[in-house]
Amino acid sequence: MRTVRATTVLLAALALTTACGTAHHTTTTTPSPSPSTSTSRSAAPRPTPTPEPLPTSPSQRAVDLSCQADGNYSSRLFFRTLTDAWTSGHALTSCEATKAPPAGTVLLAAEEQAVKASGGRALAAMYAQCARPRLGYPDTMTSLSRPQVDEASALLLLCPDHPDAATVQTMMTQGEQDHADVAAGRLVYAGLHHVGTDIQVGTYVAESTTGFQACYWEALDPAGEILDNGFHAGAFRVEMTVPAGAYSVRVQGCGGFRLQG
């Protein structure tokens, strides 16, 4: 009996030892989160616009003209350049340059000269006037006044290749001659003129391509009495004589009287 009991105790102790040796702790490891990666997207590069090449002359600059034409005031025609307007075959009566060179734009030499000669006039206005036939001066005009001569001189610096440049030059030349004749009393327009200062003794002629509707003139003596006068309606040519005894001359509706001889 002691032997069996001792054996039982020994086996129990052995089993306990084995169980203790094989026991182990299970450790649960929580993986640490991987660091987040932030990806920033850079904006796509914008293409750099190609600058418009500088034209060789103002008539080729893209100024985007908007014009009334052929007596039609309810619609407008559009032209990119002066050359386009000149070759359109339309009678342009009123124009605007909607894309004239803005401030900071590199100007052509002709543009700089035109602005300077005009006294600083806006290029948009000058381009608009250059687009029109005869630079906008009516067909009935044969000469330009002194301010118009200055204006046309500046415009022709901007558009010297205008189709009517030669016609305008002739009008300018005639305008300069008229200015000299007015100063010398050889050409008079509407108004009251003092003989010997504003007007000379002699025969004067006034002409009109459209005809005078109501041309009146009178030569007065020092007392204001009429020495000679004339009224003309529907005439293309009118003569006026200023006698030697005249003190003043009044003219109305006759255009310009030019001294003959």
Phi, psi and omega in degrees: 000318179296324182293315180297315181296321179294322180294319180298317179297321181295317181295321180295321179293322180295319180296321180294320180295319181295318181297320180293325183286329184269350181288144178210159180267137177262119181257124179267120181259122178268117182297136178287141182295140178290143181300135181287144180254120179263123181250115178265134180262123178278146181295143179296136181297136178274139180292139178281123181296141179282121181297144180292130183297145180292127181292162180278338179209157179302329182293346179255357180287137179282101181248358176051081182273138175240119189227146165274149186210153171057030179075007179265110184261002181264351179217166183229152175255152184236135181225143182283317185230171175299319180301319178299320180292317182295326185264010184285337183083005180258149174274098184279127185252338180203130184225155171227139175260103187275352181227043178293155182306118179284174178300137180095348179286143175290120183265151172286159180301320180296324179293316179298317181295320181295316179297317180296315182293332181276356182081024177095021179295149181293135179299326180301316180293323181290318177298319181297320180287325178296336182288338188272151175301140179055028181058023178091357179281136185301154179297334183282348181279132177249348178212162181247147175289171181301313177298324179290325176298316178297318180297312182295324179300317179292320181296321181287346170287328180279320182229066181294340180267018177301138181302332181257021183301319181295320178297317180294322178299319178297319178296323178293316180298316178295324178297319178295321178294318179298319180299318179293321180292323177297317181296330181267359180079017180264353179219127180229149177243194183301141179136185179255127187236140180270124181292134181095341179243302181267336183214151183252162174289138179147191182256131181243152179230136173241136180230149179217137178283341181254350180093143177275134180268326180203080181262124179228139175217156176207140175254130186242148176274179181301337179272357181087009179275145182286123174269323179200151178202174178197145175233132185224132177232129179080015180263147176266340181220134182227137175253143177227131179249127177256107183286166184297330182272004183286144179253326179212160180225133176248134181231140178209129174071024184244006185071232180242131175264126180247135180294135180263147178084000000 
